[in-house]
């Protein structure tokens, strides 16, 4: 049920942002983008969801930190590209939200961690809707 709610909200938010961001991606060359980073983060997000559901603090905190690192990489990548401030902003928001998940888990507050996780997923989806090439 939680995943369905997250997906529906993320789709709505993503659709709203795609309209404003799609113009920015028309000429954006992503040929040097490291797809493996995003695939690894996608797998890690799935593990994080499981870790939060089972209240596995050790794996959930580690996964949240790994996502933070991947989003820092994405933030740096888009900052170097230039003229895609929205992508930089979304990557930074995601990095911050992943950090909030890790801090909540470390404090043993899984309700807060879940809320932060849901915000993280929404942020990821918004960026993917605008910037993710169709073949990734």
GITARA-V270774 format. One record per residue. N is the residue number from 1. PSI is psi in whole degrees, -180 to 180 (* if undefined). Layout:
((N/PSI) (N/PSI))
//
This chain:
((1/-45) (2/-42) (3/-38) (4/-42) (5/-45) (6/-43) (7/-44) (8/-46) (9/-43) (10/-41) (11/-42) (12/-47) (13/-41) (14/-42) (15/-39) (16/-40) (17/-28) (18/-41) (19/-36) (20/-20) (21/-19) (22/-33) (23/-32) (24/-25) (25/-9) (26/-42) (27/12) (28/120) (29/112) (30/19) (31/-23) (32/9) (33/136) (34/94) (35/-30) (36/-34) (37/-47) (38/-40) (39/-42) (40/-42) (41/-37) (42/-46) (43/-40) (44/-37) (45/-40) (46/-42) (47/-39) (48/-42) (49/-46) (50/-43) (51/-38) (52/-40) (53/-37) (54/1) (55/41) (56/91) (57/-39) (58/-52) (59/-37) (60/-43) (61/-42) (62/-42) (63/-41) (64/-41) (65/-38) (66/-39) (67/-41) (68/-47) (69/-43) (70/-39) (71/-29) (72/-41) (73/-46) (74/-41) (75/-48) (76/-42) (77/-52) (78/-33) (79/-39) (80/-30) (81/-37) (82/155) (83/23) (84/55) (85/-33) (86/-38) (87/-40) (88/-45) (89/-45) (90/-41) (91/-40) (92/-43) (93/-44) (94/-43) (95/-45) (96/-41) (97/-37) (98/-39) (99/-39) (100/-36) (101/-49) (102/-45) (103/-41) (104/-42) (105/-45) (106/-28) (107/-3) (108/15) (109/83) (110/-24) (111/-46) (112/-40) (113/-41) (114/-43) (115/-44) (116/-37) (117/-45) (118/-39) (119/-39) (120/-47) (121/-41) (122/-42) (123/-43) (124/-47) (125/-42) (126/-42) (127/-44) (128/-41) (129/-34) (130/-35) (131/-13) (132/122) (133/150) (134/-21) (135/4) (136/*))
//
